[in-house]
Amino acid sequence: MASTSVTTAPPLTPNNTVTPLETNLNNSGCGTQKLCVNEPTNCDPGSGSCSFFSARQKSGQNFEFALAGETDGYIAAGGSDTTYVCFNNNGNVKFTGASLNNNQLTKQNVNANNVRGRVNGRKIQCVFDATLPALSARTTSRTIGVITGTYDNSTGTFGQPTTVIRTDPVDLSSPANVPNLATANTTASPNATTNGNTTNNAVLFRQTLIQALFISAGVMGLALL
């Protein structure tokens, strides 16, 4: 019997260069062509106040992601090990990978490129392609987490994160409109500056990855029974 091989797209070459995003992001294609999460529900990221995340599979583990929201510095998506950060650097959108540990984002290289962005006051939008780390063969689910925070242009450091979007585990390759679970637990006063609020939000964001890992382990454990 002839063997068959499965072709997978190679990981993307890292490139943090940001080119202008010529048009505003919108929610066209959500649920039919891409997976979307927004707050408030069904809001349009191109107008009004709207926190927005979308994912569209391009090939294998390579996806196109979009982020939009109001922030005093950055908006980011991912988990504790791999986080994708778009930030406002003196009126220009910049992009970096990062890890999140002890409520602190630390810049690191990630397999992402083709970054486009625009900023208008506190509103920031960016689109980029990224190669996600492979999941277990027994699960296709990931939990989405989106955070915002300040950025210090003089030191190049990110402030403590606040969670704006959190979901149950979802299949990013399957177009859908996904509800945001963060609103009931992470909404705080815009003027809140206590360490408790930012710490709780950051822990909640980091739990997105932990939850996905537990689900993967549970599925594998059941398969062995």
C-alpha positions as CSV (number, residue, x, y, z in Angstrom):
1,M,0.0,0.0,0.0
2,A,1.4,3.4,-1.0
3,S,2.0,5.7,1.9
4,T,0.5,9.1,2.1
5,S,2.1,12.1,3.6
6,V,0.4,15.1,5.2
7,T,1.8,18.5,4.0
8,T,1.8,21.2,6.7
9,A,2.7,24.8,6.2
10,P,6.1,25.8,7.6
11,P,6.2,28.2,10.5
12,L,6.2,31.9,9.6
13,T,9.4,33.9,9.6
14,P,9.4,36.5,12.4
15,N,9.1,40.1,11.2
16,N,7.8,42.8,13.5
17,T,7.6,45.5,10.8
18,V,4.2,47.3,10.8
19,T,2.7,48.7,7.7
20,P,-0.4,51.0,7.6
21,L,-3.8,49.4,7.9
22,E,-5.6,51.3,5.2
23,T,-9.2,50.7,6.3
24,N,-10.9,50.2,9.6
25,L,-11.5,46.7,10.9
26,N,-15.1,45.5,10.8
27,N,-17.1,42.5,11.8
28,S,-17.9,41.4,8.3
29,G,-17.5,37.7,7.9
30,C,-17.8,36.9,11.6
31,G,-19.4,33.5,12.0
32,T,-19.1,32.6,8.3
33,Q,-15.5,33.2,7.3
34,K,-13.7,33.7,10.7
35,L,-14.1,33.3,14.4
36,C,-14.9,36.5,16.3
37,V,-15.3,37.7,19.9
38,N,-16.4,41.2,20.7
39,E,-17.5,43.3,23.6
40,P,-20.2,44.6,23.6
41,T,-21.7,41.7,21.7
42,N,-21.7,42.2,17.9
43,C,-20.1,45.6,18.2
44,D,-18.3,47.0,15.1
45,P,-14.5,47.6,15.8
46,G,-14.5,50.3,13.1
47,S,-16.9,52.6,15.0
48,G,-17.7,53.3,18.7
49,S,-16.2,51.6,21.7
50,C,-15.5,48.0,20.9
51,S,-13.0,45.3,22.0
52,F,-12.5,42.9,19.2
53,F,-10.6,39.7,18.3
54,S,-10.9,37.5,15.2
55,A,-9.1,34.5,13.8
56,R,-9.0,33.0,10.4
57,Q,-7.1,29.9,9.5
58,K,-4.8,30.3,6.5
59,S,-3.0,27.0,6.4
60,G,-2.2,24.4,9.1
61,Q,-1.2,26.3,12.2
62,N,-0.9,29.6,10.4
63,F,-3.7,32.0,11.2
64,E,-4.6,35.6,10.5
65,F,-5.5,37.5,13.7
66,A,-7.1,40.9,14.2
67,L,-7.2,42.9,17.4
68,A,-9.0,46.2,18.1
69,G,-9.9,48.2,21.2
70,E,-9.4,51.3,23.3
71,T,-6.2,51.3,25.4
72,D,-3.7,53.7,27.0
73,G,-0.9,51.6,25.6
74,Y,-1.3,48.1,24.3
75,I,-3.7,45.3,23.3
76,A,-2.6,41.7,23.3
77,A,-3.9,38.2,22.7
78,G,-2.6,34.8,23.6
79,G,-1.5,32.9,26.7
80,S,1.3,33.0,29.3
81,D,3.9,31.4,27.0
82,T,3.1,33.1,23.7
83,T,1.4,36.5,23.6
84,Y,1.0,38.8,20.6
85,V,1.2,42.5,21.5
86,C,0.2,45.6,19.4
87,F,1.1,48.8,21.1
88,N,1.0,52.6,20.7
89,N,4.5,54.0,20.5
90,N,4.2,57.8,20.2
91,G,1.2,57.6,17.8
92,N,2.6,54.7,15.8
93,V,1.5,51.0,16.0
94,K,4.3,48.7,16.9
95,F,4.2,44.9,17.3
96,T,6.1,42.3,19.4
97,G,5.8,38.9,20.8
98,A,5.9,38.5,24.6
99,S,5.6,36.1,27.5
100,L,3.4,36.9,30.5
101,N,4.8,36.0,33.9
102,N,3.9,37.5,37.3
103,N,1.6,40.1,35.6
104,Q,4.5,41.3,33.5
105,L,4.9,41.2,29.7
106,T,8.4,40.5,28.6
107,K,9.2,40.9,24.9
108,Q,10.3,37.8,22.9
109,N,10.4,36.6,19.3
110,V,7.3,34.9,17.9
111,N,6.6,33.4,14.5
112,A,4.5,36.3,13.2
113,N,4.6,38.7,10.3
114,N,2.6,40.7,7.8
115,V,1.6,43.1,10.6
116,R,-0.7,46.1,9.7
117,G,-1.9,48.6,12.2
118,R,-3.5,52.0,12.8
119,V,-4.1,54.2,15.8
120,N,-6.5,57.0,16.5
121,G,-6.3,58.5,20.0
122,R,-6.9,55.6,22.4
123,K,-8.2,53.4,19.6
124,I,-5.8,50.8,18.2
125,Q,-6.3,48.2,15.5
126,C,-3.9,45.6,14.1
127,V,-3.9,42.6,11.9
128,F,-1.1,40.0,11.7
129,D,-0.3,36.4,10.6
130,A,1.1,34.0,13.2
131,T,2.0,30.4,13.6
132,L,0.4,28.9,16.7
133,P,2.1,26.2,18.7
134,A,0.7,22.7,17.8
135,L,-2.0,21.2,20.0
136,S,-2.3,17.6,21.0
137,A,-3.7,15.4,18.2
138,R,-6.7,14.7,20.5
139,T,-7.9,18.3,20.7
140,T,-8.4,21.3,18.5
141,S,-9.5,23.7,21.2
142,R,-7.8,26.8,22.6
143,T,-9.1,29.4,25.0
144,I,-8.9,33.1,23.9
145,G,-7.6,35.8,26.2
146,V,-7.2,39.5,25.3
147,I,-5.7,42.0,27.6
148,T,-4.9,45.8,27.6
149,G,-2.6,48.0,29.6
150,T,-0.3,51.0,29.5
151,Y,3.0,51.3,27.6
152,D,6.0,53.4,28.7
153,N,7.6,54.9,25.6
154,S,10.7,56.0,27.5
155,T,11.5,52.6,29.0
156,G,9.8,50.3,26.5
157,T,8.0,48.4,29.2
158,F,4.4,47.3,29.5
159,G,2.1,48.0,32.4
160,Q,0.0,45.4,34.3
161,P,-2.7,43.8,32.2
162,T,-6.5,44.1,32.4
163,T,-8.6,41.3,30.8
164,V,-11.1,42.5,28.3
165,I,-11.9,39.2,26.5
166,R,-11.9,35.6,27.8
167,T,-13.7,32.6,26.2
168,D,-14.3,28.9,26.8
169,P,-12.1,26.6,24.7
170,V,-12.9,27.0,21.0
171,D,-11.6,25.7,17.6
172,L,-10.0,28.7,16.0
173,S,-10.3,27.1,12.6
174,S,-14.1,27.0,12.8
175,P,-15.9,30.3,12.0
176,A,-18.2,31.3,14.8
177,N,-19.4,34.2,17.0
178,V,-18.1,33.4,20.5
179,P,-19.4,34.9,23.7
180,N,-17.1,36.9,25.9
181,L,-17.0,35.5,29.5
182,A,-14.8,38.3,30.9
183,T,-17.4,41.0,31.4
184,A,-19.1,39.6,34.5
185,N,-15.8,39.0,36.4
186,T,-13.3,41.6,35.2
187,T,-15.2,44.8,34.7
188,A,-13.6,47.5,36.9
189,S,-13.9,51.2,37.2
190,P,-12.0,53.1,34.5
191,N,-10.2,55.0,37.4
192,A,-9.4,51.8,39.4
193,T,-5.7,51.7,40.2
194,T,-5.5,49.1,43.0
195,N,-3.1,46.2,42.6
196,G,-5.9,43.8,43.3
197,N,-7.8,44.6,40.2
198,T,-4.9,44.2,37.8
199,T,-3.6,41.1,39.6
200,N,-7.0,39.3,39.4
201,N,-7.3,40.3,35.7
202,A,-3.8,39.0,34.8
203,V,-4.4,35.7,36.7
204,L,-7.7,35.3,34.8
205,F,-5.9,35.9,31.5
206,R,-3.1,33.4,32.3
207,Q,-5.7,30.8,33.3
208,T,-6.9,30.7,29.6
209,L,-3.8,28.6,28.7
210,I,-3.9,26.5,31.9
211,Q,-7.6,25.7,31.2
212,A,-6.8,24.5,27.7
213,L,-3.9,22.3,29.0
214,F,-6.2,20.7,31.5
215,I,-8.8,20.0,28.8
216,S,-6.1,18.4,26.6
217,A,-4.9,16.2,29.5
218,G,-8.4,15.2,30.4
219,V,-9.2,14.1,26.8
220,M,-6.0,12.1,26.6
221,G,-6.7,10.5,30.0
222,L,-10.2,9.4,29.0
223,A,-8.8,7.9,25.8
224,L,-6.5,5.7,27.9
225,L,-9.3,4.2,30.0
